[in-house]
Amino acid sequence: MKLQDAYRITTFIPPSHLDELLRAIIEQAPLSYGPYDKSAWWSSVGTEQFEPRAGASPTVGEIGKIEQVPTVRLEFMIPRDDSLLDRVLDGLLNAHPWQEPAVFVDMTKITNSTPPPSVA
């Protein structure tokens, strides 16, 4: 089995918005992993905390007050292709309900017995 270059993308999303966000991401990339498409992983519900500062436009909460909301951690992989990454991040950010979502992009290698299809 050969290791393949990939981006691992992680974000946090309220469970009520997970399906909508996944659809928006999958419109940009099939999220292929081996012989499977639409591959993603999410955690059990946890808690996200933040305090909106002056100038923020929070979807939830009020300026100057600490807010705690239920979220899940969503992770998925895409081939290491910068053009694809840009499209996926645009789709993710446009569909995410938060004004400033936490999104982490890591360069990694993955085991994958089937090369991902070409996404152009």
C-alpha positions in Angstrom: 0.0 0.0 0.0 1.4 3.4 -1.0 1.1 6.5 1.0 -0.5 9.4 -0.8 -0.2 13.2 -0.2 -3.3 14.7 1.1 -4.9 17.6 3.0 -6.7 16.9 6.2 -9.3 19.5 6.8 -10.9 19.9 10.2 -13.7 22.2 11.4 -16.3 22.4 14.1 -20.0 22.7 13.3 -23.3 22.7 15.2 -24.9 19.2 14.6 -28.0 20.9 13.1 -25.8 22.2 10.2 -23.6 19.1 9.6 -25.5 17.7 6.6 -25.8 21.0 4.9 -22.1 21.7 5.3 -21.2 18.2 4.0 -23.3 18.7 0.9 -21.6 22.0 0.2 -18.2 20.4 0.5 -19.1 17.3 -1.6 -20.3 19.7 -4.4 -16.6 20.7 -4.6 -14.9 17.4 -4.1 -16.2 13.8 -3.9 -14.3 13.1 -0.7 -12.9 9.8 -2.1 -11.1 7.4 0.1 -10.1 4.1 -1.5 -13.1 2.8 -3.4 -15.5 5.0 -1.4 -16.9 8.5 -2.0 -18.4 11.0 0.5 -16.0 9.9 3.2 -15.9 12.0 6.3 -15.6 11.6 10.0 -17.2 13.5 12.9 -17.2 13.2 16.6 -19.9 12.9 19.2 -21.3 16.3 20.3 -18.9 18.4 22.3 -18.9 22.0 23.3 -17.4 25.1 21.6 -16.8 28.3 23.6 -16.3 31.8 22.4 -16.9 35.4 23.4 -17.8 37.8 20.6 -15.8 41.1 20.7 -17.0 44.5 19.5 -17.4 44.5 15.8 -18.4 40.8 15.6 -21.7 39.7 14.1 -22.3 36.5 16.0 -24.8 33.9 14.7 -25.2 32.8 18.3 -24.5 34.9 21.5 -24.0 38.5 22.3 -21.0 40.9 22.3 -19.0 40.6 25.5 -20.7 37.4 26.8 -19.2 34.0 26.8 -21.2 31.5 24.8 -21.1 27.7 24.8 -22.7 25.8 22.0 -22.9 22.1 21.0 -20.6 21.3 18.1 -19.1 18.2 16.3 -15.6 18.0 15.0 -15.8 17.3 11.2 -12.7 15.9 9.4 -12.2 14.8 5.8 -9.3 14.3 3.3 -8.8 15.6 -0.2 -5.8 15.0 -2.5 -3.1 17.6 -2.1 -4.2 19.9 -4.9 -4.2 23.6 -4.2 -6.9 24.5 -6.7 -9.2 21.8 -5.2 -8.3 23.0 -1.7 -9.4 26.6 -2.6 -12.7 25.3 -4.0 -13.4 23.1 -0.9 -12.6 25.9 1.5 -14.8 28.4 -0.4 -17.7 25.9 -0.3 -17.0 25.2 3.4 -16.8 28.8 4.4 -19.9 29.8 2.4 -22.0 27.1 4.0 -20.7 27.4 7.6 -23.1 29.3 9.9 -20.4 31.0 12.0 -18.9 34.4 11.0 -15.4 33.1 11.7 -15.3 29.3 11.7 -12.2 27.5 13.0 -10.8 25.6 10.0 -7.6 23.7 10.2 -5.7 22.4 7.1 -2.9 19.9 7.6 -0.6 18.5 5.0 -0.4 14.8 5.6 0.0 11.4 4.0 -2.7 8.8 4.0 -2.9 5.1 3.3 -5.2 4.5 0.4 -5.3 1.3 -1.7 -7.1 3.1 -4.6 -5.8 6.4 -6.0 -8.4 9.2 -5.8 -10.1 10.0 -9.1 -8.8 13.1 -10.8 -10.8 16.2 -9.8 -10.5 19.0 -12.3 
